[in-house]
Amino acid sequence: MRFPILLAAAIFVFIKYACDYPIFRNEKFIRLIKWLSGASFGIYLIHVLVIDRITSWFSVDTLSGWWRLFGAFAVYFVALLLVKVLQKIPYVGKYLFP
């Protein structure tokens, strides 16, 4: 990826203007976003480990178009699953993934 800062800026601009639509004011959607945001710090902490494990276990070519298209979603959902499971463990969830 040559311009990751432009991709990040595009996501922020999209979110800024997308929040004006009524679907984003739905109570279920707001609960989902709050649930996901509770894991954002944990996802940030372990996403590099998840990327490393996925690419080594499945021999993924990180330069392929499929990885660039679907890899981010796969890493996010695997990291989300790990964080939500680890948050259920009493001391790990409380101190490591607040």
VMD Tcl script that builds the backbone (N, CA, C; Angstrom):
set m [mol new atoms 294]
animate dup $m
set s [atomselect $m all]
$s set {name element resname resid chain x y z} {
  {N N MET 1 A 0.841 -1.170 0.000}
  {CA C MET 1 A 0.000 0.000 0.000}
  {C C MET 1 A 0.886 1.232 0.000}
  {N N ARG 2 A 0.649 2.103 -0.913}
  {CA C ARG 2 A 1.526 3.252 -1.036}
  {C C ARG 2 A 1.073 4.447 -0.221}
  {N N PHE 3 A -0.224 4.615 -0.070}
  {CA C PHE 3 A -0.725 5.809 0.599}
  {C C PHE 3 A -1.698 5.440 1.721}
  {N N PRO 4 A -1.205 4.826 2.794}
  {CA C PRO 4 A -2.133 4.420 3.864}
  {C C PRO 4 A -2.773 5.613 4.552}
  {N N ILE 5 A -2.091 6.746 4.573}
  {CA C ILE 5 A -2.663 7.925 5.234}
  {C C ILE 5 A -3.894 8.423 4.470}
  {N N LEU 6 A -3.879 8.268 3.137}
  {CA C LEU 6 A -5.043 8.673 2.351}
  {C C LEU 6 A -6.218 7.735 2.587}
  {N N LEU 7 A -5.938 6.443 2.752}
  {CA C LEU 7 A -7.006 5.496 3.055}
  {C C LEU 7 A -7.615 5.784 4.418}
  {N N ALA 8 A -6.786 6.095 5.388}
  {CA C ALA 8 A -7.295 6.429 6.722}
  {C C ALA 8 A -8.127 7.705 6.681}
  {N N ALA 9 A -7.668 8.694 5.940}
  {CA C ALA 9 A -8.430 9.939 5.808}
  {C C ALA 9 A -9.765 9.690 5.117}
  {N N ALA 10 A -9.777 8.812 4.122}
  {CA C ALA 10 A -11.032 8.489 3.431}
  {C C ALA 10 A -12.032 7.835 4.372}
  {N N ILE 11 A -11.561 6.988 5.267}
  {CA C ILE 11 A -12.464 6.351 6.236}
  {C C ILE 11 A -13.051 7.395 7.180}
  {N N PHE 12 A -12.239 8.313 7.663}
  {CA C PHE 12 A -12.747 9.346 8.564}
  {C C PHE 12 A -13.750 10.264 7.866}
  {N N VAL 13 A -13.479 10.617 6.624}
  {CA C VAL 13 A -14.428 11.456 5.875}
  {C C VAL 13 A -15.731 10.702 5.639}
  {N N PHE 14 A -15.639 9.413 5.308}
  {CA C PHE 14 A -16.842 8.606 5.112}
  {C C PHE 14 A -17.682 8.572 6.378}
  {N N ILE 15 A -17.054 8.323 7.515}
  {CA C ILE 15 A -17.784 8.241 8.783}
  {C C ILE 15 A -18.421 9.583 9.118}
  {N N LYS 16 A -17.707 10.648 8.856}
  {CA C LYS 16 A -18.243 11.984 9.171}
  {C C LYS 16 A -19.547 12.243 8.425}
  {N N TYR 17 A -19.576 11.918 7.149}
  {CA C TYR 17 A -20.773 12.193 6.350}
  {C C TYR 17 A -21.816 11.079 6.437}
  {N N ALA 18 A -21.400 9.873 6.748}
  {CA C ALA 18 A -22.349 8.759 6.842}
  {C C ALA 18 A -23.208 8.857 8.090}
  {N N CYS 19 A -22.743 9.527 9.111}
  {CA C CYS 19 A -23.504 9.624 10.358}
  {C C CYS 19 A -24.777 10.451 10.202}
  {N N ASP 20 A -24.944 11.146 9.101}
  {CA C ASP 20 A -26.158 11.921 8.868}
  {C C ASP 20 A -27.330 11.063 8.408}
  {N N TYR 21 A -27.065 9.818 8.001}
  {CA C TYR 21 A -28.128 8.948 7.510}
  {C C TYR 21 A -28.901 8.336 8.680}
  {N N PRO 22 A -30.198 8.113 8.492}
  {CA C PRO 22 A -31.022 7.603 9.596}
  {C C PRO 22 A -30.632 6.208 10.087}
  {N N ILE 23 A -30.057 5.378 9.236}
  {CA C ILE 23 A -29.677 4.030 9.675}
  {C C ILE 23 A -28.646 4.083 10.795}
  {N N PHE 24 A -27.826 5.115 10.814}
  {CA C PHE 24 A -26.795 5.235 11.832}
  {C C PHE 24 A -27.337 5.793 13.137}
  {N N ARG 25 A -28.588 6.168 13.171}
  {CA C ARG 25 A -29.217 6.653 14.403}
  {C C ARG 25 A -30.127 5.587 15.012}
  {N N ASN 26 A -30.122 4.406 14.438}
  {CA C ASN 26 A -30.912 3.289 14.926}
  {C C ASN 26 A -30.326 2.808 16.259}
  {N N GLU 27 A -31.193 2.475 17.216}
  {CA C GLU 27 A -30.751 2.055 18.547}
  {C C GLU 27 A -29.915 0.774 18.506}
  {N N LYS 28 A -30.291 -0.184 17.664}
  {CA C LYS 28 A -29.529 -1.428 17.552}
  {C C LYS 28 A -28.134 -1.171 16.989}
  {N N PHE 29 A -28.052 -0.287 16.016}
  {CA C PHE 29 A -26.757 0.045 15.424}
  {C C PHE 29 A -25.865 0.734 16.451}
  {N N ILE 30 A -26.434 1.614 17.243}
  {CA C ILE 30 A -25.661 2.319 18.269}
  {C C ILE 30 A -25.148 1.334 19.322}
  {N N ARG 31 A -25.979 0.355 19.729}
  {CA C ARG 31 A -25.529 -0.671 20.675}
  {C C ARG 31 A -24.400 -1.509 20.088}
  {N N LEU 32 A -24.510 -1.842 18.799}
  {CA C LEU 32 A -23.456 -2.611 18.141}
  {C C LEU 32 A -22.140 -1.842 18.125}
  {N N ILE 33 A -22.197 -0.570 17.812}
  {CA C ILE 33 A -20.983 0.257 17.780}
  {C C ILE 33 A -20.368 0.368 19.166}
  {N N LYS 34 A -21.191 0.517 20.187}
  {CA C LYS 34 A -20.663 0.582 21.553}
  {C C LYS 34 A -20.027 -0.741 21.962}
  {N N TRP 35 A -20.624 -1.862 21.544}
  {CA C TRP 35 A -20.067 -3.175 21.854}
  {C C TRP 35 A -18.721 -3.358 21.155}
  {N N LEU 36 A -18.656 -2.937 19.898}
  {CA C LEU 36 A -17.398 -3.041 19.149}
  {C C LEU 36 A -16.332 -2.106 19.710}
  {N N SER 37 A -16.733 -0.924 20.132}
  {CA C SER 37 A -15.753 0.034 20.641}
  {C C SER 37 A -15.147 -0.419 21.964}
  {N N GLY 38 A -15.854 -1.290 22.691}
  {CA C GLY 38 A -15.299 -1.831 23.922}
  {C C GLY 38 A -14.110 -2.743 23.681}
  {N N ALA 39 A -13.927 -3.185 22.467}
  {CA C ALA 39 A -12.813 -4.070 22.135}
  {C C ALA 39 A -11.744 -3.392 21.284}
  {N N SER 40 A -11.907 -2.131 20.982}
  {CA C SER 40 A -10.995 -1.477 20.030}
  {C C SER 40 A -9.558 -1.419 20.527}
  {N N PHE 41 A -9.342 -1.143 21.810}
  {CA C PHE 41 A -7.977 -1.089 22.322}
  {C C PHE 41 A -7.325 -2.469 22.291}
  {N N GLY 42 A -8.074 -3.483 22.653}
  {CA C GLY 42 A -7.550 -4.848 22.608}
  {C C GLY 42 A -7.220 -5.289 21.196}
  {N N ILE 43 A -8.068 -4.909 20.247}
  {CA C ILE 43 A -7.796 -5.231 18.844}
  {C C ILE 43 A -6.517 -4.547 18.395}
  {N N TYR 44 A -6.341 -3.300 18.809}
  {CA C TYR 44 A -5.111 -2.576 18.476}
  {C C TYR 44 A -3.892 -3.300 19.052}
  {N N LEU 45 A -4.035 -3.835 20.264}
  {CA C LEU 45 A -2.894 -4.496 20.897}
  {C C LEU 45 A -2.498 -5.804 20.224}
  {N N ILE 46 A -3.467 -6.575 19.733}
  {CA C ILE 46 A -3.128 -7.915 19.258}
  {C C ILE 46 A -3.231 -8.091 17.746}
  {N N HIS 47 A -3.561 -7.042 17.001}
  {CA C HIS 47 A -3.763 -7.250 15.569}
  {C C HIS 47 A -2.481 -7.669 14.837}
  {N N VAL 48 A -1.333 -7.211 15.282}
  {CA C VAL 48 A -0.079 -7.602 14.629}
  {C C VAL 48 A 0.185 -9.083 14.859}
  {N N LEU 49 A -0.093 -9.566 16.060}
  {CA C LEU 49 A 0.053 -10.989 16.337}
  {C C LEU 49 A -0.897 -11.815 15.479}
  {N N VAL 50 A -2.120 -11.347 15.315}
  {CA C VAL 50 A -3.102 -12.060 14.492}
  {C C VAL 50 A -2.649 -12.089 13.033}
  {N N ILE 51 A -2.158 -10.974 12.538}
  {CA C ILE 51 A -1.652 -10.933 11.158}
  {C C ILE 51 A -0.516 -11.925 10.982}
  {N N ASP 52 A 0.410 -11.933 11.932}
  {CA C ASP 52 A 1.557 -12.840 11.853}
  {C C ASP 52 A 1.112 -14.298 11.861}
  {N N ARG 53 A 0.198 -14.645 12.739}
  {CA C ARG 53 A -0.275 -16.034 12.832}
  {C C ARG 53 A -1.043 -16.446 11.585}
  {N N ILE 54 A -1.938 -15.608 11.102}
  {CA C ILE 54 A -2.722 -15.962 9.914}
  {C C ILE 54 A -1.812 -16.159 8.708}
  {N N THR 55 A -0.886 -15.242 8.507}
  {CA C THR 55 A -0.023 -15.338 7.329}
  {C C THR 55 A 0.933 -16.521 7.410}
  {N N SER 56 A 1.380 -16.878 8.608}
  {CA C SER 56 A 2.300 -18.017 8.702}
  {C C SER 56 A 1.559 -19.354 8.675}
  {N N TRP 57 A 0.429 -19.472 9.345}
  {CA C TRP 57 A -0.306 -20.744 9.373}
  {C C TRP 57 A -0.894 -21.096 8.013}
  {N N PHE 58 A -1.404 -20.088 7.308}
  {CA C PHE 58 A -2.079 -20.357 6.046}
  {C C PHE 58 A -1.233 -20.005 4.826}
  {N N SER 59 A 0.032 -19.680 5.022}
  {CA C SER 59 A 0.965 -19.323 3.944}
  {C C SER 59 A 0.355 -18.290 2.995}
  {N N VAL 60 A -0.076 -17.198 3.567}
  {CA C VAL 60 A -0.732 -16.142 2.802}
  {C C VAL 60 A 0.318 -15.218 2.203}
  {N N ASP 61 A 0.155 -14.910 0.935}
  {CA C ASP 61 A 0.995 -13.916 0.277}
  {C C ASP 61 A 0.411 -12.541 0.588}
  {N N THR 62 A 1.105 -11.772 1.392}
  {CA C THR 62 A 0.562 -10.478 1.835}
  {C C THR 62 A 0.530 -9.436 0.731}
  {N N LEU 63 A 1.132 -9.721 -0.392}
  {CA C LEU 63 A 1.099 -8.789 -1.516}
  {C C LEU 63 A -0.036 -9.098 -2.491}
  {N N SER 64 A -0.763 -10.174 -2.249}
  {CA C SER 64 A -1.843 -10.551 -3.162}
  {C C SER 64 A -3.047 -9.627 -2.992}
  {N N GLY 65 A -3.813 -9.537 -4.025}
  {CA C GLY 65 A -5.012 -8.699 -3.994}
  {C C GLY 65 A -6.065 -9.233 -3.051}
  {N N TRP 66 A -6.168 -10.574 -2.952}
  {CA C TRP 66 A -7.153 -11.165 -2.050}
  {C C TRP 66 A -6.854 -10.816 -0.605}
  {N N TRP 67 A -5.588 -10.854 -0.223}
  {CA C TRP 67 A -5.223 -10.513 1.150}
  {C C TRP 67 A -5.524 -9.045 1.428}
  {N N ARG 68 A -5.205 -8.200 0.485}
  {CA C ARG 68 A -5.458 -6.768 0.677}
  {C C ARG 68 A -6.939 -6.452 0.737}
  {N N LEU 69 A -7.733 -7.227 0.017}
  {CA C LEU 69 A -9.170 -6.981 -0.002}
  {C C LEU 69 A -9.865 -7.567 1.220}
  {N N PHE 70 A -9.549 -8.811 1.564}
  {CA C PHE 70 A -10.262 -9.501 2.631}
  {C C PHE 70 A -9.449 -9.685 3.912}
  {N N GLY 71 A -8.166 -9.474 3.844}
  {CA C GLY 71 A -7.309 -9.701 5.011}
  {C C GLY 71 A -7.625 -8.797 6.186}
  {N N ALA 72 A -7.921 -7.551 5.914}
  {CA C ALA 72 A -8.226 -6.619 7.002}
  {C C ALA 72 A -9.480 -7.057 7.759}
  {N N PHE 73 A -10.476 -7.516 7.024}
  {CA C PHE 73 A -11.710 -7.984 7.670}
  {C C PHE 73 A -11.445 -9.248 8.483}
  {N N ALA 74 A -10.661 -10.147 7.926}
  {CA C ALA 74 A -10.345 -11.390 8.629}
  {C C ALA 74 A -9.573 -11.103 9.915}
  {N N VAL 75 A -8.576 -10.237 9.823}
  {CA C VAL 75 A -7.783 -9.898 10.998}
  {C C VAL 75 A -8.650 -9.213 12.043}
  {N N TYR 76 A -9.514 -8.300 11.610}
  {CA C TYR 76 A -10.371 -7.591 12.559}
  {C C TYR 76 A -11.293 -8.552 13.301}
  {N N PHE 77 A -11.952 -9.457 12.581}
  {CA C PHE 77 A -12.908 -10.346 13.220}
  {C C PHE 77 A -12.233 -11.397 14.095}
  {N N VAL 78 A -11.059 -11.881 13.699}
  {CA C VAL 78 A -10.330 -12.820 14.552}
  {C C VAL 78 A -9.858 -12.110 15.815}
  {N N ALA 79 A -9.323 -10.902 15.673}
  {CA C ALA 79 A -8.877 -10.145 16.842}
  {C C ALA 79 A -10.063 -9.779 17.739}
  {N N LEU 80 A -11.194 -9.435 17.146}
  {CA C LEU 80 A -12.397 -9.123 17.928}
  {C C LEU 80 A -12.840 -10.338 18.725}
  {N N LEU 81 A -12.854 -11.491 18.091}
  {CA C LEU 81 A -13.242 -12.713 18.776}
  {C C LEU 81 A -12.294 -13.015 19.941}
  {N N LEU 82 A -10.994 -12.891 19.706}
  {CA C LEU 82 A -10.021 -13.134 20.773}
  {C C LEU 82 A -10.194 -12.168 21.935}
  {N N VAL 83 A -10.377 -10.902 21.633}
  {CA C VAL 83 A -10.518 -9.897 22.691}
  {C C VAL 83 A -11.792 -10.144 23.492}
  {N N LYS 84 A -12.898 -10.418 22.823}
  {CA C LYS 84 A -14.152 -10.651 23.543}
  {C C LYS 84 A -14.075 -11.894 24.419}
  {N N VAL 85 A -13.371 -12.937 23.965}
  {CA C VAL 85 A -13.195 -14.129 24.792}
  {C C VAL 85 A -12.278 -13.821 25.975}
  {N N LEU 86 A -11.187 -13.109 25.719}
  {CA C LEU 86 A -10.260 -12.774 26.798}
  {C C LEU 86 A -10.873 -11.811 27.808}
  {N N GLN 87 A -11.806 -10.982 27.394}
  {CA C GLN 87 A -12.470 -10.076 28.332}
  {C C GLN 87 A -13.341 -10.827 29.327}
  {N N LYS 88 A -13.717 -12.050 29.004}
  {CA C LYS 88 A -14.527 -12.863 29.915}
  {C C LYS 88 A -13.698 -13.447 31.059}
  {N N ILE 89 A -12.381 -13.532 30.884}
  {CA C ILE 89 A -11.505 -14.046 31.934}
  {C C ILE 89 A -11.329 -12.934 32.964}
  {N N PRO 90 A -11.574 -13.214 34.256}
  {CA C PRO 90 A -11.669 -12.146 35.254}
  {C C PRO 90 A -10.511 -11.149 35.290}
  {N N TYR 91 A -9.290 -11.569 35.525}
  {CA C TYR 91 A -8.208 -10.597 35.670}
  {C C TYR 91 A -7.634 -10.150 34.334}
  {N N VAL 92 A -7.637 -11.026 33.374}
  {CA C VAL 92 A -7.115 -10.668 32.047}
  {C C VAL 92 A -7.986 -9.596 31.419}
  {N N GLY 93 A -9.284 -9.814 31.433}
  {CA C GLY 93 A -10.200 -8.865 30.828}
  {C C GLY 93 A -10.223 -7.525 31.519}
  {N N LYS 94 A -10.057 -7.539 32.815}
  {CA C LYS 94 A -10.146 -6.287 33.569}
  {C C LYS 94 A -8.882 -5.420 33.426}
  {N N TYR 95 A -7.727 -6.063 33.427}
  {CA C TYR 95 A -6.478 -5.299 33.434}
  {C C TYR 95 A -5.803 -5.191 32.072}
  {N N LEU 96 A -5.915 -6.203 31.236}
  {CA C LEU 96 A -5.229 -6.171 29.959}
  {C C LEU 96 A -6.066 -5.540 28.862}
  {N N PHE 97 A -7.368 -5.836 28.855}
  {CA C PHE 97 A -8.267 -5.308 27.834}
  {C C PHE 97 A -9.429 -4.567 28.502}
  {N N PRO 98 A -9.200 -3.390 29.024}
  {CA C PRO 98 A -10.274 -2.669 29.749}
  {C C PRO 98 A -11.412 -2.237 28.858}
}
mol reanalyze $m
mol bondsrecalc $m
mol representation Tube
mol addrep $m
